[in-house]
Amino acid sequence: MADLKSWRLDFEALIPDKKLQIDPPGYDFSMAKDPVGMISSSKPRDRNTLARKQQALFAKATAPLKQVGMMCFMAWMFGNSIQIFSIFMTFNLISAPVSAIMSSGEVFPRDEEWKQLDVLTPRLLYCLVHAGQLVFGLYKLSAMRLLPSASSDFISTMPVPPVLEHAYPAL
């Protein structure tokens, strides 16, 4: 049988010497020792950071513009006929912007660290984009004749206005 001492491996000999290791360029050993001190150190807030944050808020405010445009185009493509899909689409045209406007405060919270950051203007722009979708949804309801527009829609004793057009089946 072979002697087991010849198969012995000394793991302590595999640890490289600390003096032989070379740090990569830009590496600072003092920063690596205390990462908490690096985080807690306050940097001076410059105008570029404020401008970038403001630009990010405006980008967030105009982000739903493509979605709103696509929803309005899809609703226009559905037509004005009264079908279950067009009614669901019109309901979505009205309910989505209302919920987005109601939750705009959560989308644009006021940052306590950046008190000089303007949150009101992007929030108003965000609400304006969604108000455009809401107006198109109300127009769509009116075009489908689901929005009450005549006085006879509210009072049953008033006469119904005359019909302006007729549809006849082909023979």
C-alpha positions as CSV (number, residue, x, y, z in Angstrom):
1,M,0.0,0.0,0.0
2,A,1.1,3.5,-0.8
3,D,2.2,5.9,1.9
4,L,-0.6,8.5,2.5
5,K,1.8,11.2,3.6
6,S,3.0,11.6,0.0
7,W,-0.6,12.6,-1.1
8,R,-0.8,15.4,1.5
9,L,-1.5,18.9,0.1
10,D,-0.6,22.0,2.1
11,F,-3.4,24.6,1.6
12,E,-1.6,27.4,3.4
13,A,1.1,27.3,0.7
14,L,-1.5,28.1,-1.9
15,I,-2.4,31.5,-0.4
16,P,-0.6,34.2,-2.5
17,D,1.5,36.7,-0.7
18,K,-0.2,40.0,-0.1
19,K,2.8,41.9,-1.2
20,L,2.8,40.3,-4.6
21,Q,-0.8,41.4,-5.5
22,I,-1.1,44.5,-7.6
23,D,-4.2,46.7,-7.3
24,P,-6.0,47.6,-10.5
25,P,-5.9,51.2,-11.8
26,G,-8.2,53.5,-9.9
27,Y,-8.5,51.2,-6.9
28,D,-8.2,52.9,-3.6
29,F,-7.6,50.6,-0.6
30,S,-8.8,53.2,1.9
31,M,-12.2,53.5,0.2
32,A,-12.6,49.7,0.1
33,K,-11.9,49.5,3.8
34,D,-14.8,51.8,4.8
35,P,-17.6,51.7,2.3
36,V,-20.0,53.2,4.9
37,G,-17.9,56.3,5.1
38,M,-17.9,56.6,1.4
39,I,-21.7,56.5,1.2
40,S,-22.3,58.8,4.1
41,S,-20.1,61.5,2.8
42,S,-22.2,64.3,1.3
43,K,-21.3,65.5,-2.2
44,P,-22.1,69.0,-3.2
45,R,-25.3,69.0,-5.3
46,D,-24.5,70.6,-8.6
47,R,-26.8,72.0,-11.2
48,N,-26.2,69.2,-13.7
49,T,-27.7,66.6,-11.3
50,L,-30.7,68.9,-10.7
51,A,-31.2,69.3,-14.5
52,R,-30.9,65.6,-15.1
53,K,-33.5,64.9,-12.4
54,Q,-35.8,67.5,-13.9
55,Q,-35.3,66.1,-17.4
56,A,-36.1,62.6,-16.0
57,L,-39.4,63.9,-14.5
58,F,-40.4,65.5,-17.8
59,A,-39.5,62.2,-19.6
60,K,-41.8,60.3,-17.1
61,A,-44.6,62.9,-17.7
62,T,-44.5,62.5,-21.5
63,A,-44.0,58.7,-21.5
64,P,-47.7,57.8,-21.8
65,L,-48.1,60.1,-24.9
66,K,-47.4,57.2,-27.3
67,Q,-49.8,54.9,-25.4
68,V,-52.5,57.5,-25.4
69,G,-52.1,58.1,-29.1
70,M,-52.3,54.4,-29.8
71,M,-55.4,54.0,-27.7
72,C,-57.1,56.9,-29.5
73,F,-56.1,55.4,-32.9
74,M,-57.5,52.0,-31.9
75,A,-60.7,53.5,-30.8
76,W,-61.0,55.4,-34.0
77,M,-60.4,52.2,-36.0
78,F,-63.2,50.5,-34.0
79,G,-65.8,52.9,-35.5
80,N,-68.9,54.3,-34.0
81,S,-71.1,51.2,-34.1
82,I,-72.4,49.9,-30.8
83,Q,-70.8,46.5,-30.2
84,I,-69.4,44.9,-27.0
85,F,-65.8,45.5,-28.0
86,S,-66.2,49.1,-28.9
87,I,-68.1,49.7,-25.6
88,F,-65.3,48.1,-23.7
89,M,-62.7,50.1,-25.6
90,T,-64.6,53.3,-24.9
91,F,-64.9,52.4,-21.2
92,N,-61.1,51.8,-21.1
93,L,-60.6,55.2,-22.9
94,I,-62.4,56.9,-20.0
95,S,-61.4,54.8,-16.9
96,A,-57.7,54.6,-17.6
97,P,-57.0,58.4,-17.7
98,V,-59.2,59.0,-14.7
99,S,-57.3,56.5,-12.6
100,A,-54.0,57.8,-13.9
101,I,-54.9,61.4,-13.0
102,M,-56.0,60.3,-9.6
103,S,-52.7,58.5,-8.9
104,S,-50.5,61.2,-10.4
105,G,-49.4,62.1,-6.8
106,E,-47.8,58.7,-6.4
107,V,-46.2,58.9,-9.8
108,F,-44.6,62.2,-9.0
109,P,-43.8,62.3,-5.3
110,R,-42.1,65.3,-3.7
111,D,-38.5,64.5,-3.0
112,E,-37.4,65.7,0.5
113,E,-33.7,65.7,-0.5
114,W,-34.3,67.9,-3.6
115,K,-36.7,70.6,-2.4
116,Q,-35.8,72.9,-5.4
117,L,-36.9,70.2,-7.9
118,D,-40.1,71.3,-9.7
119,V,-42.6,68.4,-9.5
120,L,-45.8,70.4,-10.3
121,T,-45.1,71.2,-14.0
122,P,-44.4,67.5,-15.0
123,R,-47.4,66.4,-13.0
124,L,-49.6,68.9,-14.8
125,L,-48.2,67.8,-18.2
126,Y,-48.9,64.2,-17.2
127,C,-52.5,65.0,-16.3
128,L,-52.9,67.0,-19.5
129,V,-51.8,64.0,-21.6
130,H,-54.3,61.8,-19.9
131,A,-57.0,64.5,-20.1
132,G,-56.6,64.4,-23.8
133,Q,-57.4,60.7,-23.8
134,L,-60.4,61.4,-21.5
135,V,-61.7,64.1,-23.9
136,F,-61.4,61.7,-26.9
137,G,-63.2,59.0,-24.9
138,L,-66.1,61.4,-24.2
139,Y,-66.1,62.3,-27.9
140,K,-66.3,58.6,-28.7
141,L,-69.3,58.2,-26.4
142,S,-71.0,61.1,-28.0
143,A,-70.3,59.7,-31.5
144,M,-71.7,56.4,-30.5
145,R,-74.8,58.2,-29.2
146,L,-74.3,56.8,-25.7
147,L,-73.8,60.2,-24.1
148,P,-77.0,62.1,-23.4
149,S,-77.0,65.2,-25.5
150,A,-80.6,66.2,-26.0
151,S,-83.0,67.5,-23.4
152,S,-85.4,64.6,-24.1
153,D,-82.7,62.3,-22.8
154,F,-83.4,63.6,-19.3
155,I,-87.1,64.4,-19.3
156,S,-89.6,61.9,-20.5
157,T,-92.4,64.4,-21.3
158,M,-90.4,66.3,-23.9
159,P,-90.7,65.1,-27.5
160,V,-87.8,63.2,-29.1
161,P,-85.9,65.3,-31.7
162,P,-86.5,64.4,-35.3
163,V,-84.3,61.7,-36.9
164,L,-81.8,63.2,-39.4
165,E,-81.0,60.0,-41.3
166,H,-82.5,56.6,-42.1
167,A,-80.9,53.3,-42.9
168,Y,-82.7,50.9,-45.3
169,P,-81.8,47.3,-45.9
170,A,-80.8,46.4,-49.5
171,L,-83.2,44.2,-51.4
